[in-house]
Structure formats: structure tokens, C-alpha cells
């Protein structure tokens, strides 16, 4: 049994696109700001935050891909 996921409504698609843009921007900002820190613990914390935003972006992308 191969069931296809229902299509995403246009309003929800716009919300997903917006959220993906926010996650991508947050990731880029964290990566950029981490370069300015000299404290290794703070730098590692911000890099970890960048990875979390990247994972959120990838999760949204996978969800979007599963509904095509």
C-alpha cells in the first residue's frame, strides 16, 4: 500500500516558506556571530544553536518534500 501525502494548501505553503527563510537566516547569523567570539564556550554554544536552526530547516524541507 503506497499512500501519497495530501497536497499542502497555498496558505500553509507560504507559512512553511516563511519559516524556512527564518531558520536559514538564523543559522547564517549564528555562524557569522560565532566568528566574533573569543570565548570558546560561547563560540561553541552559538555554533550549537546554528546547528539546531539547520536541523529545523532540514526537518521543514523533509516535510515539504514528503507532500509533493
C-alpha positions in Angstrom: 0.0 0.0 0.0 1.6 3.2 -1.2 -0.3 6.2 0.1 0.6 9.7 -1.1 0.6 12.6 1.3 -2.1 15.2 0.7 -1.1 18.4 -1.0 -0.3 21.4 1.1 -2.7 24.3 0.8 -1.2 27.6 -0.5 -1.5 29.5 2.7 0.3 26.7 4.6 2.9 26.5 1.9 3.6 30.3 2.4 3.9 29.8 6.1 6.4 26.9 5.6 8.4 29.0 3.2 8.5 31.9 5.6 9.6 29.6 8.5 12.3 28.1 6.3 13.6 31.5 5.5 13.7 32.4 9.2 15.5 29.3 10.1 18.1 29.8 7.3 18.7 33.4 8.3 19.0 32.5 12.0 21.5 29.8 11.1 23.6 32.2 9.0 23.5 34.9 11.7 24.7 32.4 14.3 27.5 31.2 12.1 28.6 34.7 11.4 28.4 35.9 15.0 30.3 32.9 16.3 33.3 34.1 14.3 33.4 37.2 16.5 33.5 35.4 19.9 36.9 34.6 21.5 35.4 32.7 24.5 35.4 29.1 23.4 32.3 28.1 25.4 30.3 31.0 24.0 31.5 30.2 20.5 30.6 26.5 20.9 27.1 27.5 22.2 26.4 29.7 19.2 27.7 27.1 16.8 25.4 24.6 18.5 22.5 27.0 18.0 23.4 27.3 14.4 23.2 23.5 14.0 19.8 23.5 15.7 18.5 26.0 13.2 20.0 24.0 10.4 18.2 20.9 11.7 14.9 22.7 11.9 15.4 23.9 8.3 16.1 20.3 7.2 13.1 19.0 9.0 10.8 21.5 7.4 12.3 20.7 4.0 11.8 17.0 4.5 8.1 17.7 5.5 7.7 19.8 2.4 9.3 17.1 0.2 7.1 14.4 1.5 4.0 16.3 0.3 4.9 16.7 -3.3 
